[in-house]
Amino acid sequence: VREPRHGNLAYYNVNRYLNPTNLCWVDCALCAWAKKVNEPGGYDMAIDEVVEEAGKGYSETVTEFHIVGGLHPTWSFEYYTGLLSALKDKFPGVHLKAWTMVELDWIARIGKRSIPDTIRELKAAGMDSCPGGGAEIFEKRVRDVICANKITGEEWLAIARECHLQGVRTNATILYGSVETVEDRVDHLLRLRTLQDETGGFTGLIPLAFHPENTPLAHLPATSGQLDLRVIAASRLLLDNFPHVKAYWIQIGTKLSQVALFFGADDLVGTVVDETITHAAGATTASGMTRREVARIIEESGREPFERDSAYQRVVRAEDAAPVLAG
């Protein structure tokens, strides 16, 4: 199923993660990263600090900023639009993949705006697409255990629908390995497939392996390699209308990600500079790789590296030169 779509290609991009704050009023049992106000380790960054942080890191050109954070209890609506505008002004050629459906709901609430108006204003400020986090598992019984104070699965899908209707593409995720059943996973994937039939706005699925360490669910075992591959393979088979299924090397490791490229996955996500959320829950992988390291991992697996931008256009690089996009 994978190879008729993508042949021997394996995609990745040069992206950088930006997490403007880890302060969050939501108590999610799945999370080891978020902090409360005045709790040790908590932080929030002014807009100019985020812009400065975005400019750090590798010398090679980043094509995408992946922006997510906690549900900050006091930031205004204008912080979010201002941050997007500031990043676009400083890095006009970088794609801004910003704010999950959960964050969009919160931004709308603090701004006293409707979801459609919120998406419209954020898009105008520079939001190019949205990541797929916060979907977890749609089944209410599961959400009541792992993320009781988040929006419902139905609300997540409704916000994603509105993004798609406004031309804002999104990813989707599935968080597996906590308290859900196999039936819950299948139900989650089928609900995503139904919405994709309606809108066609999902770019890809990122299966997320639950990391229980340092969370209130630390008594649960970590996922096995077999489960990781089964979820990826089942996702590729069930989501016949999704262009891409990704193997998130940050969570399942580089070696298993190489294997996953032969179990339905066609994308290793990216260089992922400065990932912190999964590492707070015990991930032992690197927090980022160089472009050459990702390409080498793909080549070692027997697949052909394809550096892409956020729209899956090939990025062709001359040595030490800025990228040139080619269809």
JOVEN-V428435 format. One record per run of one state. SS is the DSSP state (A for helix, B for strand, O for the rest). FROM is the first residue (numbers start at 0). TO is the last residue. If there is no record, write none. Layout:
ss: <SS | SS>
from: <FROM | FROM>
to: <TO | TO>
This chain:
ss: <O | A | O | B | O | B | O | B | O | B | O | B | O | B | O | A | O | B | O | A | O | B | O | A | O | A | O | B | O | A | O | A | O | B | O | A | O | B | O | A | O | B | O | A | O | A | O | B | O | B | O | A | O | A | O | B | O | B | O | B | O>
from: <0 | 1 | 6 | 8 | 13 | 14 | 18 | 20 | 21 | 22 | 23 | 34 | 35 | 43 | 44 | 46 | 54 | 63 | 67 | 76 | 90 | 94 | 98 | 100 | 111 | 114 | 125 | 128 | 130 | 139 | 146 | 152 | 165 | 169 | 176 | 181 | 199 | 201 | 209 | 224 | 238 | 243 | 246 | 248 | 252 | 253 | 260 | 266 | 270 | 272 | 273 | 276 | 280 | 290 | 301 | 303 | 308 | 313 | 316 | 323 | 326>
to: <0 | 5 | 7 | 12 | 13 | 17 | 19 | 20 | 21 | 22 | 33 | 34 | 42 | 43 | 45 | 53 | 62 | 66 | 75 | 89 | 93 | 97 | 99 | 110 | 113 | 124 | 127 | 129 | 138 | 145 | 151 | 164 | 168 | 175 | 180 | 198 | 200 | 208 | 223 | 237 | 242 | 245 | 247 | 251 | 252 | 259 | 265 | 269 | 271 | 272 | 275 | 279 | 289 | 300 | 302 | 307 | 312 | 315 | 322 | 325 | 326>
